[in-house]
């Protein structure tokens, strides 16, 4: 892009004597993106495009200030500080706002969205504001799909209505000559805007009627005399997938599947308008959409910068993101020494893998034992048994040992060790009631399932360490990531998708994370103090214990 034109710099500094976020980014980080960085996203021949390096900056600033495409294009034309950031002449007319949509599509197709965040982090590292080691923390939050939330009867009706509208737009004459007359009344408007039946019996009857109508449409578009283009429509494919998940045909009659016969949540469609969204529940909150995971540094002598962002559908467990996060940070030489996470990420296996593969200490509360012996307090839980791994023997709290040791696999395929005490050992035991609920007539003794040695030892050590003041002081730093989630939700619209689809939601969150880093760097350069946790007037009057 070259330097800032002299006239643009003079007028901008006169208008902003104290500078602005956009001007400070240009002065401190220089030319962040060049056209060469995005050369692979464009064909070698064709009409010249507007500078992709500048479009990348515009895209980040758009999210930094919460602007629409049209507002961002207007800012390029009319704002001095944006012209300074982009290195444009004062009379530069900018571009049409539709260019931003095309540029985002190119970023998604080339998987280049994360490179914008990485380039900002590289520039910060070059200026000593970011380095490997130290502490990092991660947390996730729910993200609502851009499509409105619908369920049950409305979902089925809307799926068929969306397919009919798509067919009507593609082949209007074919549909007008084939569709039954009552369909134009039944599926003309949104289902939630119609007067739906109240009773369960009448609702079930309507559901079966919708199912029969949808099956009729699918059969029609797949007939040899139907236009081939109809069966390739996305909405028609979604209709077919939804009907396979929700309906079955018994004795020539279309019936809705029982809940137990429908696919699991990770595969089940929740809306025809966003086929990547999934329904999930967390702490009593139900939502349709995705989850976003943010990882940030948390050192007192440097700005807190987001170093990784990941977006998944709402059914993916947090623990599955630990390894990808560490792999991503390792490639960019940004691995922390201690990674602070909550219980959703900290399992024994991940603690072991992080230490072995990346020399990262994964710090988080390991879930307590769920056995009734541990919950009752007076029983003998797995932690009360002495395990001799070298000799493959286990000794119970009463001094009895067993060598019945079997290497096995859990239902999820994980390696486990199954240990069984003989009935002859357990039956005469005076404290048997504290160990097992099997009565004396039972033909089995106490059985224990152990994790592999490395994971077992990590669990025992972690549970003991969590009771120490040193661990609690170290883990207290994780709480700050809640403020990052709050900032993303309140100031940057992190919880609501702007676009449909997982790929676009992922790009939105990558741009949002980059924009948040812009603001955090700006706050660091202007010596803006970090906000403290707010305390209500009532809480401030709490008597000291």
Secondary structure, 3 states (H helix, E strand, C coil): CCCCCHHHHHHHHHHCCCCCHHHHHHHHHCCCCCHHHHHHHCCCCCCCCCCHHHHHHHHHHHHHCCCCHHHHHHHHHHCHHHHHHHCCCCCCCCCCCHHHHHHHHHHHHHCCHHHHHHHHHHHHHHCCCCCCCCEEEEEEEEEECCCCCCCHHHHHHHHHHHHHHHHHHHCHHHHHHHCCCCHHHHCCCCHHHCCCCCCHHHHHHHHHHHHHHHHHHHHHHCCCCCCHHHHCCHHHHHHHHHHHHHEEEECCEEEECCHHHCCCCCCCCCCCCCCCCEEEEECCEEEEEEEEEEEEECCCCCCCCEEEEEEEECCCCHHHHHHHHHHHHHHCCCCCCEEECCCCCCCHHHHHHHHHHHCCEEECCCCCCCCHHHHHCCCCCHHHCEEECCCCEEECCCCCEECCEEEEECCCCCEEEEEECCHHHHCCCCCHHHCCCCCCCCCCCCEEEEECHHHHHHHHHHHHHCCCHHHHHHHHHHHHHHHHHHHHHHHHCCCECCCCCHHHHHHHHHHHHHHHHHHHHHHHHCCCCCCCCCCCHHHHCCCCC
